[in-house]
Amino acid sequence: MKNVEDIFSRLLDDLSEFLAERKGLLPLIAAGLVLLNFLLELIFPGAGITRLNLFLHLGVIVAILGFILARAL
């Protein structure tokens, strides 16, 4: 039986290979999250999830990680 470290290592290897071929994927997903936040704010102003700007913050974090990973890979 494989231990958790081997499984996690294999997962990271597969993920890095996948993202190395698609360098713009994470920033594109991030732009979609920011756009989703904007549309939700227009449709449901003042609703619970729009007050938190959750998708905006997630989009910014994903974009930063995407640019860092694209540079590293």
Backbone atoms as SQL, in Angstrom:
CREATE TABLE atoms (id INTEGER PRIMARY KEY, chain TEXT, resi INTEGER, resn TEXT, atom TEXT, x REAL, y REAL, z REAL);
INSERT INTO atoms VALUES
  (1, 'A', 1, 'MET', 'N', 0.838, -1.186, 0.000),
  (2, 'A', 1, 'MET', 'CA', 0.000, 0.000, 0.000),
  (3, 'A', 1, 'MET', 'C', 0.881, 1.248, 0.000),
  (4, 'A', 2, 'LYS', 'N', 0.530, 2.195, -0.853),
  (5, 'A', 2, 'LYS', 'CA', 1.315, 3.418, -0.960),
  (6, 'A', 2, 'LYS', 'C', 1.021, 4.329, 0.223),
  (7, 'A', 3, 'ASN', 'N', 2.046, 5.034, 0.632),
  (8, 'A', 3, 'ASN', 'CA', 1.790, 5.986, 1.711),
  (9, 'A', 3, 'ASN', 'C', 1.372, 7.327, 1.121),
  (10, 'A', 4, 'VAL', 'N', 0.968, 8.215, 1.962),
  (11, 'A', 4, 'VAL', 'CA', 0.408, 9.496, 1.544),
  (12, 'A', 4, 'VAL', 'C', 1.459, 10.344, 0.831),
  (13, 'A', 5, 'GLU', 'N', 2.697, 10.267, 1.238),
  (14, 'A', 5, 'GLU', 'CA', 3.751, 11.062, 0.611),
  (15, 'A', 5, 'GLU', 'C', 3.962, 10.669, -0.845),
  (16, 'A', 6, 'ASP', 'N', 3.920, 9.380, -1.137),
  (17, 'A', 6, 'ASP', 'CA', 4.071, 8.921, -2.520),
  (18, 'A', 6, 'ASP', 'C', 2.906, 9.379, -3.388),
  (19, 'A', 7, 'ILE', 'N', 1.713, 9.304, -2.849),
  (20, 'A', 7, 'ILE', 'CA', 0.530, 9.737, -3.594),
  (21, 'A', 7, 'ILE', 'C', 0.581, 11.237, -3.848),
  (22, 'A', 8, 'PHE', 'N', 0.943, 12.006, -2.830),
  (23, 'A', 8, 'PHE', 'CA', 1.029, 13.458, -2.972),
  (24, 'A', 8, 'PHE', 'C', 2.136, 13.848, -3.952),
  (25, 'A', 9, 'SER', 'N', 3.252, 13.150, -3.901),
  (26, 'A', 9, 'SER', 'CA', 4.358, 13.420, -4.818),
  (27, 'A', 9, 'SER', 'C', 3.943, 13.160, -6.256),
  (28, 'A', 10, 'ARG', 'N', 3.252, 12.056, -6.479),
  (29, 'A', 10, 'ARG', 'CA', 2.781, 11.723, -7.831),
  (30, 'A', 10, 'ARG', 'C', 1.762, 12.742, -8.323),
  (31, 'A', 11, 'LEU', 'N', 0.888, 13.178, -7.440),
  (32, 'A', 11, 'LEU', 'CA', -0.106, 14.185, -7.797),
  (33, 'A', 11, 'LEU', 'C', 0.560, 15.499, -8.200),
  (34, 'A', 12, 'LEU', 'N', 1.560, 15.929, -7.456),
  (35, 'A', 12, 'LEU', 'CA', 2.276, 17.159, -7.795),
  (36, 'A', 12, 'LEU', 'C', 3.036, 17.031, -9.110),
  (37, 'A', 13, 'ASP', 'N', 3.626, 15.874, -9.349),
  (38, 'A', 13, 'ASP', 'CA', 4.315, 15.647, -10.620),
  (39, 'A', 13, 'ASP', 'C', 3.349, 15.733, -11.800),
  (40, 'A', 14, 'ASP', 'N', 2.212, 15.079, -11.668),
  (41, 'A', 14, 'ASP', 'CA', 1.214, 15.115, -12.744),
  (42, 'A', 14, 'ASP', 'C', 0.672, 16.521, -12.958),
  (43, 'A', 15, 'LEU', 'N', 0.418, 17.227, -11.870),
  (44, 'A', 15, 'LEU', 'CA', -0.102, 18.589, -11.974),
  (45, 'A', 15, 'LEU', 'C', 0.919, 19.531, -12.611),
  (46, 'A', 16, 'SER', 'N', 2.179, 19.397, -12.252),
  (47, 'A', 16, 'SER', 'CA', 3.199, 20.272, -12.834),
  (48, 'A', 16, 'SER', 'C', 3.381, 19.993, -14.320),
  (49, 'A', 17, 'GLU', 'N', 3.309, 18.724, -14.730),
  (50, 'A', 17, 'GLU', 'CA', 3.399, 18.399, -16.150),
  (51, 'A', 17, 'GLU', 'C', 2.206, 18.958, -16.913),
  (52, 'A', 18, 'PHE', 'N', 1.029, 18.863, -16.324),
  (53, 'A', 18, 'PHE', 'CA', -0.184, 19.378, -16.967),
  (54, 'A', 18, 'PHE', 'C', -0.105, 20.891, -17.135),
  (55, 'A', 19, 'LEU', 'N', 0.313, 21.593, -16.081),
  (56, 'A', 19, 'LEU', 'CA', 0.363, 23.054, -16.134),
  (57, 'A', 19, 'LEU', 'C', 1.535, 23.574, -16.964),
  (58, 'A', 20, 'ALA', 'N', 2.590, 22.787, -17.096),
  (59, 'A', 20, 'ALA', 'CA', 3.732, 23.210, -17.910),
  (60, 'A', 20, 'ALA', 'C', 3.333, 23.334, -19.381),
  (61, 'A', 21, 'GLU', 'N', 2.422, 22.499, -19.823),
  (62, 'A', 21, 'GLU', 'CA', 1.953, 22.546, -21.205),
  (63, 'A', 21, 'GLU', 'C', 0.897, 23.625, -21.424),
  (64, 'A', 22, 'ARG', 'N', 0.251, 24.070, -20.362),
  (65, 'A', 22, 'ARG', 'CA', -0.844, 25.040, -20.452),
  (66, 'A', 22, 'ARG', 'C', -0.562, 26.209, -19.516),
  (67, 'A', 23, 'LYS', 'N', 0.412, 27.041, -19.875),
  (68, 'A', 23, 'LYS', 'CA', 0.879, 28.096, -18.978),
  (69, 'A', 23, 'LYS', 'C', -0.178, 29.175, -18.716),
  (70, 'A', 24, 'GLY', 'N', -1.078, 29.403, -19.623),
  (71, 'A', 24, 'GLY', 'CA', -2.068, 30.448, -19.456),
  (72, 'A', 24, 'GLY', 'C', -3.379, 29.998, -18.838),
  (73, 'A', 25, 'LEU', 'N', -3.462, 28.744, -18.443),
  (74, 'A', 25, 'LEU', 'CA', -4.730, 28.206, -17.942),
  (75, 'A', 25, 'LEU', 'C', -5.140, 28.840, -16.614),
  (76, 'A', 26, 'LEU', 'N', -4.232, 28.916, -15.662),
  (77, 'A', 26, 'LEU', 'CA', -4.593, 29.477, -14.352),
  (78, 'A', 26, 'LEU', 'C', -4.962, 30.965, -14.430),
  (79, 'A', 27, 'PRO', 'N', -4.205, 31.801, -15.155),
  (80, 'A', 27, 'PRO', 'CA', -4.662, 33.194, -15.289),
  (81, 'A', 27, 'PRO', 'C', -6.005, 33.325, -16.000),
  (82, 'A', 28, 'LEU', 'N', -6.285, 32.418, -16.935),
  (83, 'A', 28, 'LEU', 'CA', -7.577, 32.444, -17.615),
  (84, 'A', 28, 'LEU', 'C', -8.703, 32.067, -16.661),
  (85, 'A', 29, 'ILE', 'N', -8.477, 31.064, -15.836),
  (86, 'A', 29, 'ILE', 'CA', -9.460, 30.684, -14.815),
  (87, 'A', 29, 'ILE', 'C', -9.653, 31.839, -13.835),
  (88, 'A', 30, 'ALA', 'N', -8.562, 32.503, -13.484),
  (89, 'A', 30, 'ALA', 'CA', -8.641, 33.633, -12.559),
  (90, 'A', 30, 'ALA', 'C', -9.476, 34.769, -13.145),
  (91, 'A', 31, 'ALA', 'N', -9.274, 35.058, -14.422),
  (92, 'A', 31, 'ALA', 'CA', -10.074, 36.102, -15.066),
  (93, 'A', 31, 'ALA', 'C', -11.552, 35.716, -15.065),
  (94, 'A', 32, 'GLY', 'N', -11.846, 34.450, -15.251),
  (95, 'A', 32, 'GLY', 'CA', -13.231, 33.980, -15.189),
  (96, 'A', 32, 'GLY', 'C', -13.833, 34.152, -13.802),
  (97, 'A', 33, 'LEU', 'N', -13.044, 33.892, -12.763),
  (98, 'A', 33, 'LEU', 'CA', -13.536, 34.070, -11.392),
  (99, 'A', 33, 'LEU', 'C', -13.814, 35.543, -11.091),
  (100, 'A', 34, 'VAL', 'N', -12.938, 36.419, -11.555),
  (101, 'A', 34, 'VAL', 'CA', -13.157, 37.855, -11.337),
  (102, 'A', 34, 'VAL', 'C', -14.397, 38.317, -12.093),
  (103, 'A', 35, 'LEU', 'N', -14.573, 37.846, -13.317),
  (104, 'A', 35, 'LEU', 'CA', -15.768, 38.187, -14.093),
  (105, 'A', 35, 'LEU', 'C', -17.026, 37.632, -13.433),
  (106, 'A', 36, 'LEU', 'N', -16.947, 36.416, -12.914),
  (107, 'A', 36, 'LEU', 'CA', -18.078, 35.827, -12.199),
  (108, 'A', 36, 'LEU', 'C', -18.458, 36.666, -10.987),
  (109, 'A', 37, 'ASN', 'N', -17.461, 37.141, -10.257),
  (110, 'A', 37, 'ASN', 'CA', -17.732, 37.996, -9.098),
  (111, 'A', 37, 'ASN', 'C', -18.432, 39.281, -9.533),
  (112, 'A', 38, 'PHE', 'N', -17.986, 39.870, -10.642),
  (113, 'A', 38, 'PHE', 'CA', -18.596, 41.088, -11.148),
  (114, 'A', 38, 'PHE', 'C', -20.054, 40.847, -11.548),
  (115, 'A', 39, 'LEU', 'N', -20.308, 39.741, -12.242),
  (116, 'A', 39, 'LEU', 'CA', -21.674, 39.442, -12.671),
  (117, 'A', 39, 'LEU', 'C', -22.585, 39.141, -11.487),
  (118, 'A', 40, 'LEU', 'N', -22.077, 38.419, -10.503),
  (119, 'A', 40, 'LEU', 'CA', -22.883, 38.143, -9.317),
  (120, 'A', 40, 'LEU', 'C', -23.212, 39.424, -8.564),
  (121, 'A', 41, 'GLU', 'N', -22.274, 40.352, -8.537),
  (122, 'A', 41, 'GLU', 'CA', -22.523, 41.633, -7.871),
  (123, 'A', 41, 'GLU', 'C', -23.594, 42.434, -8.613),
  (124, 'A', 42, 'LEU', 'N', -23.601, 42.329, -9.943),
  (125, 'A', 42, 'LEU', 'CA', -24.629, 43.024, -10.719),
  (126, 'A', 42, 'LEU', 'C', -26.002, 42.396, -10.538),
  (127, 'A', 43, 'ILE', 'N', -26.044, 41.067, -10.498),
  (128, 'A', 43, 'ILE', 'CA', -27.321, 40.355, -10.425),
  (129, 'A', 43, 'ILE', 'C', -27.884, 40.347, -9.005),
  (130, 'A', 44, 'PHE', 'N', -27.018, 40.100, -8.020),
  (131, 'A', 44, 'PHE', 'CA', -27.445, 39.998, -6.629),
  (132, 'A', 44, 'PHE', 'C', -26.684, 40.999, -5.757),
  (133, 'A', 45, 'PRO', 'N', -26.992, 42.277, -5.882),
  (134, 'A', 45, 'PRO', 'CA', -26.229, 43.253, -5.083),
  (135, 'A', 45, 'PRO', 'C', -26.513, 43.081, -3.585),
  (136, 'A', 46, 'GLY', 'N', -25.464, 43.041, -2.800),
  (137, 'A', 46, 'GLY', 'CA', -25.609, 42.948, -1.358),
  (138, 'A', 46, 'GLY', 'C', -25.905, 41.561, -0.830),
  (139, 'A', 47, 'ALA', 'N', -25.905, 40.541, -1.691),
  (140, 'A', 47, 'ALA', 'CA', -26.145, 39.180, -1.218),
  (141, 'A', 47, 'ALA', 'C', -24.924, 38.682, -0.450),
  (142, 'A', 48, 'GLY', 'N', -25.087, 37.563, 0.245),
  (143, 'A', 48, 'GLY', 'CA', -24.048, 37.054, 1.134),
  (144, 'A', 48, 'GLY', 'C', -22.701, 36.844, 0.476),
  (145, 'A', 49, 'ILE', 'N', -22.690, 36.115, -0.635),
  (146, 'A', 49, 'ILE', 'CA', -21.402, 35.789, -1.248),
  (147, 'A', 49, 'ILE', 'C', -20.801, 36.993, -1.968),
  (148, 'A', 50, 'THR', 'N', -21.627, 37.918, -2.401),
  (149, 'A', 50, 'THR', 'CA', -21.085, 39.089, -3.087),
  (150, 'A', 50, 'THR', 'C', -20.518, 40.100, -2.099),
  (151, 'A', 51, 'ARG', 'N', -21.014, 40.116, -0.881),
  (152, 'A', 51, 'ARG', 'CA', -20.420, 41.016, 0.121),
  (153, 'A', 51, 'ARG', 'C', -19.010, 40.592, 0.481),
  (154, 'A', 52, 'LEU', 'N', -18.755, 39.294, 0.418),
  (155, 'A', 52, 'LEU', 'CA', -17.413, 38.792, 0.730),
  (156, 'A', 52, 'LEU', 'C', -16.435, 38.970, -0.423),
  (157, 'A', 53, 'ASN', 'N', -16.958, 39.159, -1.634),
  (158, 'A', 53, 'ASN', 'CA', -16.130, 39.197, -2.845),
  (159, 'A', 53, 'ASN', 'C', -15.239, 37.961, -2.922),
  (160, 'A', 54, 'LEU', 'N', -15.832, 36.822, -2.626),
  (161, 'A', 54, 'LEU', 'CA', -15.088, 35.574, -2.559),
  (162, 'A', 54, 'LEU', 'C', -14.436, 35.228, -3.890),
  (163, 'A', 55, 'PHE', 'N', -15.182, 35.322, -4.972),
  (164, 'A', 55, 'PHE', 'CA', -14.634, 34.949, -6.269),
  (165, 'A', 55, 'PHE', 'C', -13.578, 35.944, -6.744),
  (166, 'A', 56, 'LEU', 'N', -13.710, 37.191, -6.350),
  (167, 'A', 56, 'LEU', 'CA', -12.682, 38.182, -6.674),
  (168, 'A', 56, 'LEU', 'C', -11.370, 37.826, -5.994),
  (169, 'A', 57, 'HIS', 'N', -11.438, 37.525, -4.715),
  (170, 'A', 57, 'HIS', 'CA', -10.223, 37.186, -3.974),
  (171, 'A', 57, 'HIS', 'C', -9.610, 35.875, -4.460),
  (172, 'A', 58, 'LEU', 'N', -10.449, 34.880, -4.721),
  (173, 'A', 58, 'LEU', 'CA', -9.942, 33.617, -5.262),
  (174, 'A', 58, 'LEU', 'C', -9.305, 33.826, -6.632),
  (175, 'A', 59, 'GLY', 'N', -9.918, 34.672, -7.436),
  (176, 'A', 59, 'GLY', 'CA', -9.370, 34.955, -8.764),
  (177, 'A', 59, 'GLY', 'C', -8.010, 35.612, -8.707),
  (178, 'A', 60, 'VAL', 'N', -7.845, 36.549, -7.790),
  (179, 'A', 60, 'VAL', 'CA', -6.547, 37.218, -7.653),
  (180, 'A', 60, 'VAL', 'C', -5.485, 36.234, -7.170),
  (181, 'A', 61, 'ILE', 'N', -5.831, 35.391, -6.211),
  (182, 'A', 61, 'ILE', 'CA', -4.872, 34.412, -5.693),
  (183, 'A', 61, 'ILE', 'C', -4.498, 33.407, -6.783),
  (184, 'A', 62, 'VAL', 'N', -5.476, 32.929, -7.535),
  (185, 'A', 62, 'VAL', 'CA', -5.201, 31.971, -8.611),
  (186, 'A', 62, 'VAL', 'C', -4.343, 32.622, -9.694),
  (187, 'A', 63, 'ALA', 'N', -4.595, 33.892, -9.998),
  (188, 'A', 63, 'ALA', 'CA', -3.794, 34.585, -11.010),
  (189, 'A', 63, 'ALA', 'C', -2.344, 34.722, -10.565),
  (190, 'A', 64, 'ILE', 'N', -2.131, 35.107, -9.328),
  (191, 'A', 64, 'ILE', 'CA', -0.765, 35.248, -8.826),
  (192, 'A', 64, 'ILE', 'C', -0.047, 33.907, -8.858),
  (193, 'A', 65, 'LEU', 'N', -0.714, 32.865, -8.385),
  (194, 'A', 65, 'LEU', 'CA', -0.113, 31.524, -8.432),
  (195, 'A', 65, 'LEU', 'C', 0.148, 31.078, -9.868),
  (196, 'A', 66, 'GLY', 'N', -0.758, 31.415, -10.754),
  (197, 'A', 66, 'GLY', 'CA', -0.584, 31.047, -12.155),
  (198, 'A', 66, 'GLY', 'C', 0.615, 31.716, -12.790),
  (199, 'A', 67, 'PHE', 'N', 0.819, 33.003, -12.494),
  (200, 'A', 67, 'PHE', 'CA', 1.976, 33.701, -13.049),
  (201, 'A', 67, 'PHE', 'C', 3.277, 33.180, -12.452),
  (202, 'A', 68, 'ILE', 'N', 3.259, 32.870, -11.159),
  (203, 'A', 68, 'ILE', 'CA', 4.466, 32.334, -10.514),
  (204, 'A', 68, 'ILE', 'C', 4.797, 30.949, -11.080),
  (205, 'A', 69, 'LEU', 'N', 3.786, 30.102, -11.217),
  (206, 'A', 69, 'LEU', 'CA', 4.031, 28.759, -11.744),
  (207, 'A', 69, 'LEU', 'C', 4.439, 28.790, -13.216),
  (208, 'A', 70, 'ALA', 'N', 3.864, 29.702, -13.996),
  (209, 'A', 70, 'ALA', 'CA', 4.237, 29.795, -15.404),
  (210, 'A', 70, 'ALA', 'C', 5.693, 30.206, -15.534),
  (211, 'A', 71, 'ARG', 'N', 6.139, 31.071, -14.663),
  (212, 'A', 71, 'ARG', 'CA', 7.542, 31.488, -14.693),
  (213, 'A', 71, 'ARG', 'C', 8.466, 30.344, -14.259),
  (214, 'A', 72, 'ALA', 'N', 8.054, 29.612, -13.258),
  (215, 'A', 72, 'ALA', 'CA', 8.894, 28.536, -12.736),
  (216, 'A', 72, 'ALA', 'C', 8.926, 27.319, -13.654),
  (217, 'A', 73, 'LEU', 'N', 7.823, 27.052, -14.336),
  (218, 'A', 73, 'LEU', 'CA', 7.768, 25.872, -15.192),
  (219, 'A', 73, 'LEU', 'C', 8.185, 26.236, -16.588);
